[in-house]
Amino acid sequence: MPDESKKAPASKRGAQKTERRLEKLMCSALDSLEAMLCDDTLKASDRLSAVKLAFDLAKSRSQEPSPSDGVVKVVFEGIPEEWAQ
């Protein structure tokens, strides 16, 4: 039986559990985002939203600012014009 005096406080255990849950959710979310980026059956506007989110996530994790911060150019060719709205 573990020594009660060596257990982390309940608030710390709760925070650790939350961190583990968030890490699992992040993995699932990134898998879903990656699937959207590669799914040719999605509307271009949906894929573009996924691209923007991926760039925002990458930028927020970056330690060094990029010379092109704030500028992202994505070109989809050969799609119906109504999909881009």
NORPERA-V628476 format. One record per pair of residues at least 12 apart in sequence whose C-alpha atoms are under 10 Angstrom apart, sorted by the first residue. I is the first residue (numbers start at 1). J is the second residue. D is the distance in Angstrom with one decimal. If there is no record, write none. Layout:
# NORPERA-V628476
i->(I:I)
j->(J:J)
d->(D:D)
This chain:
# NORPERA-V628476
i->(30:30:32:33:33:33:33:33:33:34:34:34:34:35:35:36:36:36:36:37:37:37:37:38:42:43:43:43:43:43:43:44:44:44:44:44:44:44:44:44:44:45:45:45:45:45:46:46:47:48:48:48:48:51:51:52:52:52:55:55:56:56)
j->(54:57:50:47:49:50:51:53:54:47:50:51:54:47:50:48:49:50:51:49:50:51:54:50:83:79:80:82:83:84:85:75:76:77:79:80:81:82:83:84:85:76:82:83:84:85:83:84:76:74:75:76:84:72:74:72:73:74:70:72:70:72)
d->(8.6:9.9:9.6:9.1:9.8:6.2:8.5:8.4:7.5:10.0:8.2:9.2:8.6:9.7:9.5:9.5:9.4:6.6:8.8:9.2:6.2:6.7:9.0:10.0:9.5:8.8:9.3:9.5:5.8:8.0:9.9:10.0:7.3:9.7:7.3:8.8:9.5:9.5:5.8:6.1:9.0:9.5:9.4:6.0:5.2:6.7:8.8:8.9:9.7:7.6:9.2:8.7:8.8:9.6:8.3:8.1:9.8:9.0:9.9:8.2:9.3:10.0)
